[in-house]
Amino acid sequence: MELKKISKINGPVIIATGEDDFAMHDLVYIGKNNLMGEVIKLEGKSATIQCYEDTSGMKIGEEVKSSGGPLELSLGPGMIGQVYDGIQRPLNELERINGAFIPKGIITNSLDENKKWHFVPNLKIEDQVEYNFILGTVKETESITHKIMYSNSKKGKIIEIVPEGDYSINEIIAKIQTEDGKIINATMVQKWPVRVQRPYKERLQANIPLLTGQRVIDSIFPISKGGTATIPGGFGTGKTMLQHQLAKWCDADIIVYIGCGERGNEMTQVLEDFPKLTDPRTGRPLMERTILIANTSNMPVAARETSIYTGITIAEYYRDMGYQVAIMADSTSRWAEALREISGRLEEMPAEEGFPSYLPSRLSEFYGRAGRTLNNNGTEGSVTIIGAVSPQGSDFSEPVTQNTRRFVHVFWGLDRDLAYSRHYPAINWMISYSEYISALEDWYDKNAQEDFLEYRGKIVKLLNEENELQEIAKVVGQDVLSDSKKLILQTTKCIREGFLQQNANSEIDTYVPLLKQYKMMKIIIDIYEYSNKLIDNGIPMSKIKTIGFFDEYPKIKNEVANIEMAKIDELSELYISKLEKIEEEYKEFDEKGWK
């Protein structure tokens, strides 16, 4: 059968014509340089292909060969700590082969096939196995134990398994006889197509929070393990910094960081900073539980579009082992722009702002792969997706932001004015929200404090009231407001500066445990409610301010260490006693004034 040959080239989009049979999403090798591509459209004898590499220099008439299957990832020990491009080529290995630039058509192994791993069998001969049962374990890093799983969908029994020892990823570690009598050779590595979601036994409710140590997130707009969130924000609002904070401090077991279409200098910063970061849970390098996928804005757009699926597939693989995985996708706007460029070259009918009409379904497909699951091997795992969006001019009405909101349950909207006033994280509490509050209520009651969400609700209510009062104050001025309204403004100023604002560069403030967050909420609300009672009894706001609490509260975050939380209780008792003293003085008040 005659091979297909290139009949048209339009940037990364190639038309190949000929008798050879191709299937949708087949991985193909194009031209004399064997550039990698993917079939995205079939029409008669013509196949439309998106090329993952630069097509400059390619000529009409060059041959296109199919690999006979879709783009697959190699999943096995050795992925942790790696830096991959969008199609799982290790950049460190590419640099070793060809220096700083990626040569055309280069194919390299995603995993080190020569390295020996110490395998400890989990099962024995005659044990029954089915999909994702754990055959044994290897120590991938000091922080992560890699579980070698049976990857075939057919049930069977083990007829041979190697003893404990050192083996490479391609050596046969077990032989399984399936119910129909076939023998399957199991190795440490398995293949999985990037665009196919990995199956699980049961989807569990997302009712356990992903704790991040960031007050505005954990206390005000929490996200659950297995949940979805988006961080929209214009240039300079701190999206990347916030994702770095979440990657470092969240209580996920494994971090998959996808740099999708970002500027080269931003990815350089990630690649330089992450290896230097220390995992606060183990004291070891953070890279021992991190996988980086780098696809910068000057790399081919087709590979950028694929990088998102590469990241989610790797995350699902570790989820199947029972790990809690968090994906940081920075940014899905660049991914959507890649879709738009390819769609334009395909001459498809554009939708809003030139994006393809299938943008919502692609976003839904991506965020729909998040979740907390019960796996066939009895473990519970989760994939949490946190995607940044970069709307031009901070316009949240643009298509990517609006469509993303439809498919995520947490919206952390970054505000340019807050960022420029150096309020970080610049999450605007008036437009942000979390839909996980009710699902997390039982967890907070059992694992935090019974009245945790009650205090959270009071803070949110005060912030909403402040927003209304600020509009009134702009018209009439703060001086004409009643003392109770002035108290609200004074209290919310403390909440903004002392609670919502957090310093990532402070050793004390960069990470705050949930108990300290609760105590910080409790002291501000307790003082507010007591002060409000005194104002209702006729005591002026000017007198209440003399206790000094509103000046001292913002200092708590920088001066009270996480191991000194009892100090917050002491401060609460101190200022409550001062308010009680004012109340006693009020009772002795006579026509001569305050005594």
DACOR-V98187 format. One record per residue. RES is the residue in one letter. PHI is phi in radians with two decimals (* if undefined). PSI is psi in degrees with one decimal (none if undefined). D_LAST is the distance of its C-alpha to the last C-alpha in whole Angstrom. Layout:
[[RES PHI PSI D_LAST] [RES PHI PSI D_LAST]]
This chain:
[[M * 134.8 105] [E -1.20 133.4 104] [L -1.20 150.8 100] [K -1.22 148.2 98] [K -2.23 152.9 98] [I -1.17 126.0 95] [S -1.99 -15.3 96] [K -2.73 140.5 93] [I -2.26 124.3 90] [N -2.35 84.1 86] [G 1.09 -126.2 84] [P -1.40 -4.1 83] [V -1.73 127.4 85] [I -2.21 137.2 88] [I -1.83 125.0 91] [A -2.05 135.9 94] [T -2.21 138.8 97] [G 2.81 -178.6 100] [E -1.40 -25.2 101] [D -0.97 136.5 99] [D -1.42 124.1 97] [F -2.00 156.3 93] [A -2.07 156.4 90] [M -1.00 135.6 87] [H 1.20 14.2 84] [D -1.08 141.6 87] [L -1.43 128.3 86] [V -2.20 160.1 89] [Y -2.03 125.5 90] [I -1.96 129.0 91] [G 1.25 -174.6 94] [K -1.18 -23.2 95] [N -1.57 -0.9 92] [N 0.96 49.2 91] [L -1.21 142.6 88] [M -1.46 140.9 86] [G -2.65 177.5 85] [E -2.40 135.2 84] [V -1.30 123.8 86] [I -2.08 -6.4 84] [K -2.78 138.5 87] [L -2.18 132.5 90] [E -2.60 103.8 93] [G 1.10 -126.2 96] [K -1.60 3.3 98] [S -1.76 141.2 94] [A -2.16 130.2 91] [T -1.66 129.9 88] [I -2.21 135.6 86] [Q -1.72 126.1 83] [C -1.62 132.9 84] [Y -1.41 -3.5 81] [E -2.28 171.0 82] [D -1.18 127.8 83] [T -1.67 6.4 86] [S -1.06 136.4 87] [G 1.58 -10.2 91] [M -1.29 147.5 92] [K -2.12 154.3 95] [I -1.11 138.3 97] [G 1.73 -12.5 99] [E -1.19 149.7 97] [E -1.43 151.5 97] [V -2.18 123.3 94] [K -1.99 139.3 95] [S -1.58 144.7 93] [S -1.44 -11.5 91] [G 1.53 5.8 92] [G -2.86 174.0 88] [P -1.37 172.3 85] [L -1.12 122.8 82] [E -2.11 150.3 81] [L -1.72 147.9 79] [S -1.62 114.7 80] [L -1.94 120.9 77] [G 3.13 -174.4 77] [P -1.07 141.4 76] [G 1.94 -3.3 75] [M -1.38 -33.4 73] [I -1.08 132.3 69] [G 1.54 -5.5 68] [Q -1.45 157.2 71] [V -2.07 111.0 71] [Y -1.85 159.5 73] [D -1.55 -171.1 74] [G -1.16 -18.5 74] [I -2.04 30.3 77] [Q 1.11 39.0 76] [R -1.69 127.4 78] [P -1.24 119.7 76] [L -1.16 -31.4 75] [N -1.11 -39.6 76] [E -1.24 -38.6 79] [L -1.11 -37.3 80] [E -1.14 -39.5 79] [R -1.11 -36.9 81] [I -1.33 -42.9 84] [N -2.34 13.9 84] [G 1.40 -148.3 81] [A -1.31 -15.6 78] [F -1.97 145.4 80] [I -1.53 117.4 81] [P -1.27 157.1 84] [K -1.20 140.5 86] [G 1.23 11.6 87] [I -1.28 134.2 86] [I -2.15 124.3 86] [T -2.39 156.9 84] [N -1.23 136.2 83] [S -1.25 -26.6 79] [L -2.16 152.7 79] [D -1.29 111.9 81] [E -1.46 -8.6 84] [N -1.73 -22.3 85] [K -1.16 138.5 82] [K -1.64 134.5 82] [W -2.02 141.4 80] [H -1.44 106.8 79] [F -1.65 129.9 80] [V -2.04 111.5 79] [P -1.15 145.7 81] [N -1.82 -24.5 79] [L -2.13 174.1 82] [K -2.32 172.6 85] [I -1.05 140.8 89] [E 1.45 -7.6 89] [D -1.18 139.4 85] [Q -1.43 140.4 85] [V -2.33 153.8 83] [E -2.47 -178.7 82] [Y -0.88 129.1 80] [N 1.31 7.2 77] [F -1.11 143.6 78] [I -1.51 115.3 77] [L -1.38 -32.6 80] [G 3.13 -174.4 78] [T -2.35 153.4 76] [V -2.31 151.1 75] [K -1.49 100.3 73] [E -1.29 -46.6 72] [T -2.44 177.4 69] [E -1.15 -21.2 67] [S -1.70 -24.1 64] [I -2.21 126.7 67] [T -1.69 120.4 70] [H -1.50 127.9 72] [K -1.76 118.9 74] [I -1.42 118.2 77] [M -1.92 147.9 78] [Y -1.24 123.5 81] [S -1.85 3.2 81] [N -1.62 145.9 84] [S -1.34 -14.5 84] [K -1.50 135.1 87] [K -1.25 155.2 86] [G -2.96 -170.6 88] [K -2.28 150.9 88] [I -1.36 125.6 88] [I -1.89 -12.5 92] [E -2.78 135.6 91] [I -2.56 138.7 88] [V -1.27 153.2 88] [P -1.30 170.1 86] [E -1.01 134.4 83] [G 2.99 -172.0 84] [D -1.76 127.6 83] [Y -2.47 153.7 85] [S -1.49 167.3 84] [I -1.19 -23.4 83] [N -1.68 -2.4 87] [E -1.30 144.9 88] [I -1.28 122.0 89] [I -1.84 -16.0 86] [A -2.77 152.8 88] [K -2.12 129.1 90] [I -2.08 129.7 89] [Q -1.70 118.9 92] [T -1.37 171.4 91] [E -1.11 -24.8 92] [D -1.62 10.9 95] [G 1.61 -3.9 96] [K -1.34 151.0 95] [I -1.83 126.4 94] [I -1.95 126.8 91] [N -1.59 118.9 90] [A -1.74 132.3 86] [T -2.03 -175.5 85] [M -1.40 -11.0 81] [V -2.00 144.2 81] [Q -2.30 154.2 81] [K -1.80 143.3 82] [W -2.60 130.7 80] [P -1.17 137.5 80] [V -1.19 -28.8 77] [R -1.62 6.1 77] [V -1.93 125.6 77] [Q -1.21 136.6 74] [R -1.31 136.7 74] [P -1.34 162.1 75] [Y -2.52 168.0 72] [K -1.36 -46.0 73] [E -2.67 141.9 69] [R -1.59 128.6 66] [L -1.75 159.5 63] [Q -1.19 141.0 60] [A -1.47 77.7 58] [N -2.14 22.1 55] [I -2.18 124.6 54] [P -1.27 148.8 51] [L -1.55 105.5 53] [L -1.41 131.9 50] [T -2.06 -14.6 49] [G 1.38 3.5 46] [Q -1.77 118.9 45] [R -1.05 -45.2 41] [V -1.12 -24.4 42] [I -1.54 -58.3 46] [D -1.08 -38.0 45] [S -1.66 -34.6 42] [I -1.81 -49.2 42] [F -2.24 71.2 46] [P -1.28 156.9 48] [I -2.12 145.4 52] [S -1.64 160.0 54] [K -1.18 129.3 57] [G 1.54 7.1 60] [G -1.63 -179.2 58] [T -2.28 140.7 58] [A -2.54 154.6 56] [T -2.24 146.1 56] [I -2.11 87.1 54] [P -1.49 141.0 55] [G -3.08 147.3 54] [G -1.29 -177.8 55] [F -1.06 132.0 56] [G 1.46 8.3 53] [T -1.58 -3.7 51] [G 1.70 26.1 51] [K -1.08 -51.0 54] [T -1.14 -41.8 56] [M -1.09 -40.8 53] [L -1.14 -40.8 51] [Q -1.16 -34.6 55] [H -1.08 -44.3 55] [Q -1.06 -44.9 51] [L -1.13 -41.4 53] [A -1.09 -37.8 56] [K -1.34 -39.3 54] [W -1.90 -15.9 52] [C -1.18 154.3 53] [D -1.55 33.7 54] [A -1.36 152.6 58] [D -1.38 -35.1 60] [I -2.36 139.7 62] [I -1.98 129.4 62] [V -1.99 112.4 64] [Y -1.84 117.8 63] [I -1.87 111.5 65] [G -1.60 94.2 65] [C -1.80 98.5 67] [G 1.31 15.5 68] [E -1.37 165.2 65] [R -1.11 149.1 66] [G -1.03 -37.5 67] [N -1.20 -30.6 65] [E -1.20 -43.6 62] [M -1.17 -33.9 65] [T -1.07 -41.8 65] [Q -1.06 -42.6 62] [V -1.09 -46.7 62] [L -1.16 -28.7 65] [E -1.45 -38.4 63] [D -1.36 -44.2 60] [F -1.03 -44.2 61] [P -1.09 -21.0 63] [K -1.55 -16.3 60] [L -1.29 145.6 58] [T -1.81 132.5 57] [D -1.20 116.6 57] [P -1.14 -19.9 53] [R -1.44 -33.0 55] [T -2.02 -15.8 58] [G 1.36 3.7 57] [R -1.79 171.6 61] [P -1.01 138.8 61] [L -1.11 -26.3 60] [M -1.14 -13.3 64] [E -1.27 -4.7 65] [R -2.43 29.4 64] [T -2.27 140.6 64] [I -2.16 129.4 67] [L -1.90 135.7 67] [I -2.11 114.6 69] [A -1.93 119.0 69] [N -2.41 91.5 71] [T -1.32 170.7 70] [S -1.16 -18.7 70] [N -1.66 4.1 73] [M -1.53 159.8 75] [P -0.96 139.1 77] [V -1.20 -30.2 75] [A -1.13 -39.6 77] [A -1.19 -30.6 76] [R -1.12 -42.9 73] [E -1.08 -34.2 73] [T -1.40 -25.8 74] [S -1.02 -34.3 72] [I -1.05 -43.2 69] [Y -1.28 -32.4 72] [T -1.05 -46.7 73] [G -1.11 -44.2 69] [I -1.22 -33.1 69] [T -1.17 -43.1 72] [I -1.08 -41.4 71] [A -1.10 -42.8 68] [E -1.11 -34.8 69] [Y -1.07 -46.1 72] [Y -1.28 -29.5 69] [R -1.04 -40.2 67] [D -1.11 -21.7 70] [M -1.40 -11.0 70] [G 1.80 14.2 67] [Y -1.61 153.6 64] [Q -1.62 115.9 61] [V -2.00 136.9 62] [A -2.08 129.7 60] [I -1.82 129.0 62] [M -1.90 107.5 60] [A -1.81 113.0 62] [D -2.28 99.6 61] [S -2.35 153.4 62] [T -1.24 -16.6 64] [S -1.12 -42.1 64] [R -1.17 -34.5 67] [W -1.12 -43.6 69] [A -1.13 -35.0 69] [E -1.15 -34.0 70] [A -1.13 -41.8 73] [L -1.03 -42.5 74] [R -1.13 -42.1 74] [E -1.14 -45.7 76] [I -1.14 -40.7 78] [S -1.07 -39.9 78] [G -1.12 -40.2 79] [R -1.23 -25.6 82] [L -1.41 -4.0 83] [E 1.06 36.6 83] [E -1.38 154.9 81] [M -1.17 119.7 80] [P -1.35 153.9 76] [A -1.83 -149.2 73] [E -1.02 131.5 70] [E 0.94 28.7 69] [G 1.45 -6.9 72] [F -1.23 150.9 71] [P -1.18 155.5 74] [S -1.16 -19.1 74] [Y -1.61 10.7 74] [L -0.96 -48.1 70] [P -1.03 -40.4 68] [S -1.20 -34.8 71] [R -1.19 -40.7 71] [L -1.11 -43.0 67] [S -1.07 -41.2 67] [E -1.09 -40.6 70] [F -1.22 -55.6 68] [Y -1.20 -23.3 64] [G -1.20 -14.1 66] [R -1.49 -0.9 67] [A -1.32 163.7 64] [G 2.62 161.7 63] [R -1.85 127.5 63] [T -2.29 154.5 66] [L -1.75 124.9 68] [N -1.70 164.7 71] [N -1.06 -27.5 74] [N -1.50 6.8 74] [G 1.59 -4.5 71] [T -1.53 160.0 68] [E -1.98 129.1 65] [G -2.36 174.8 64] [S -2.68 152.7 63] [V -2.16 116.9 63] [T -1.84 128.2 60] [I -1.93 123.7 60] [I -2.12 105.1 58] [G -1.89 129.5 59] [A -1.49 146.0 58] [V -2.19 138.5 59] [S -2.06 75.1 59] [P -1.21 135.0 59] [Q -1.12 131.7 60] [G 1.13 23.6 57] [S 0.98 33.8 55] [D -1.58 99.7 57] [F -1.32 -1.2 56] [S -1.58 -0.9 58] [E -1.28 161.5 61] [P -1.05 -40.3 64] [V -1.15 -45.5 63] [T -1.11 -46.7 59] [Q -1.12 -42.9 60] [N -1.25 -33.9 63] [T -1.11 -38.9 61] [R -1.04 -27.0 58] [R -1.21 -24.5 61] [F -2.03 -0.5 61] [V -1.99 160.2 58] [H -1.90 -6.0 55] [V -2.29 133.3 53] [F -2.20 108.5 52] [W -1.83 86.7 50] [G -1.37 120.1 50] [L -1.52 136.9 49] [D -1.88 128.1 47] [R -1.14 -38.6 49] [D -1.14 -40.0 45] [L -1.11 -43.1 43] [A -1.12 -41.9 46] [Y -1.23 -22.3 46] [S -1.58 10.8 42] [R 1.12 33.9 43] [H -1.68 104.3 41] [Y -2.14 145.9 44] [P -1.08 141.3 45] [A -1.47 41.6 45] [I -1.36 118.9 46] [N -1.37 111.9 44] [W -1.23 -13.7 42] [M -1.47 -23.4 43] [I -1.95 -11.4 47] [S -1.48 158.9 47] [Y -2.82 162.4 48] [S -2.36 130.0 49] [E -1.66 10.1 52] [Y -1.71 -0.2 51] [I -0.97 -51.4 48] [S -1.14 -37.4 50] [A -1.19 -27.5 52] [L -1.62 -2.9 50] [E -1.00 -46.9 48] [D -1.09 -39.7 49] [W -1.11 -45.2 49] [Y -1.11 -37.8 46] [D -1.12 -40.0 45] [K -1.50 -31.9 47] [N -1.96 -14.6 47] [A -1.99 -106.2 43] [Q -2.35 148.4 41] [E -1.06 -31.9 41] [D -1.78 18.7 38] [F -1.01 -53.8 39] [L -1.23 -23.0 41] [E -1.14 -45.2 38] [Y -1.17 -37.7 35] [R -1.03 -43.7 38] [G -1.10 -37.4 38] [K -1.18 -37.3 34] [I -1.16 -44.2 35] [V -1.08 -39.6 38] [K -1.12 -43.2 36] [L -1.10 -40.5 33] [L -1.14 -36.9 35] [N -1.17 -40.2 37] [E -1.15 -37.5 34] [E -1.07 -40.8 34] [N -1.05 -40.6 37] [E -1.19 -41.6 37] [L -1.17 -34.3 33] [Q -1.10 -36.8 35] [E -1.14 -41.0 38] [I -1.17 -43.0 35] [A -1.10 -30.9 33] [K -1.12 -29.0 36] [V -1.54 -49.8 37] [V -1.84 -13.7 34] [G 1.58 150.6 32] [Q -1.24 -25.8 29] [D -1.11 -29.1 26] [V -1.54 -2.9 27] [L -1.26 152.2 27] [S -1.20 162.4 24] [D -1.07 -35.7 21] [S -1.14 -35.0 24] [K -1.27 -39.1 26] [K -1.08 -36.6 25] [L -1.11 -41.1 24] [I -1.05 -46.7 27] [L -1.11 -38.4 28] [Q -1.19 -40.6 26] [T -1.19 -45.4 27] [T -1.19 -28.2 31] [K -1.10 -40.7 30] [C -1.15 -40.5 29] [I -1.09 -43.9 32] [R -1.12 -48.2 35] [E -1.43 -31.5 34] [G -1.78 -17.9 33] [F -2.09 -53.4 35] [L -1.26 -34.3 38] [Q -1.40 137.5 39] [Q -2.53 139.5 41] [N -1.77 109.6 42] [A -1.20 -18.4 46] [N -1.67 1.2 46] [S -1.65 131.7 43] [E -1.07 -34.6 45] [I -1.41 -41.0 41] [D -1.63 -12.3 41] [T -1.13 -31.4 45] [Y -2.38 130.4 45] [V -2.23 118.9 42] [P -1.16 160.8 43] [L -1.08 -36.0 42] [L -1.12 -41.1 40] [K -1.17 -37.7 38] [Q -1.05 -42.5 38] [Y -1.08 -45.9 37] [K -1.12 -36.3 34] [M -1.19 -36.4 33] [M -1.19 -43.2 33] [K -1.12 -44.0 31] [I -1.14 -40.9 28] [I -1.21 -38.3 28] [I -1.28 -39.2 28] [D -1.09 -43.9 26] [I -1.15 -41.2 23] [Y -1.06 -47.5 24] [E -1.17 -38.8 25] [Y -1.17 -43.3 21] [S -1.10 -39.9 20] [N -1.12 -36.2 22] [K -1.13 -40.6 21] [L -1.15 -40.1 17] [I -1.09 -39.8 18] [D -1.07 -26.7 20] [N -1.59 6.3 17] [G 1.76 1.9 16] [I -1.41 129.1 14] [P -1.25 152.9 15] [M -1.06 -35.1 17] [S -1.04 -34.5 16] [K -1.26 -39.6 12] [I -1.14 -35.1 15] [K -1.15 -18.8 17] [T -1.20 -15.5 15] [I -1.24 -17.7 16] [G 1.47 1.8 19] [F -1.10 -41.7 22] [F -1.20 -19.6 24] [D -1.51 -30.2 25] [E -1.53 -28.3 26] [Y -0.99 -46.3 28] [P -1.06 -18.2 31] [K -1.37 -16.7 31] [I -1.00 -42.7 32] [K -1.10 -27.7 35] [N -1.77 -16.4 36] [E -1.93 -19.0 34] [V -1.84 108.9 35] [A -1.21 162.7 38] [N -1.12 -22.7 40] [I -1.63 1.8 41] [E -2.06 34.5 37] [M -1.12 -21.0 36] [A -1.07 -24.0 34] [K -1.08 -31.8 31] [I -1.16 -40.2 30] [D -1.09 -40.1 29] [E -1.12 -41.9 27] [L -1.11 -39.9 26] [S -1.05 -46.4 25] [E -1.09 -38.9 24] [L -1.08 -49.9 21] [Y -1.33 -30.5 20] [I -1.12 -40.3 20] [S -1.13 -35.1 18] [K -1.16 -39.0 15] [L -1.18 -36.6 15] [E -1.12 -37.1 15] [K -1.13 -41.4 12] [I -1.09 -39.1 10] [E -1.12 -39.3 12] [E -1.15 -41.5 11] [E -1.07 -37.1 7] [Y -1.07 -37.3 9] [K -1.15 -26.5 10] [E -1.63 6.2 8] [F -1.18 135.0 7] [D -2.32 -170.1 9] [E -1.18 -10.5 10] [K -1.45 -9.2 8] [G 1.86 -164.7 6] [W -1.26 139.7 4] [K -1.56 none 0]]
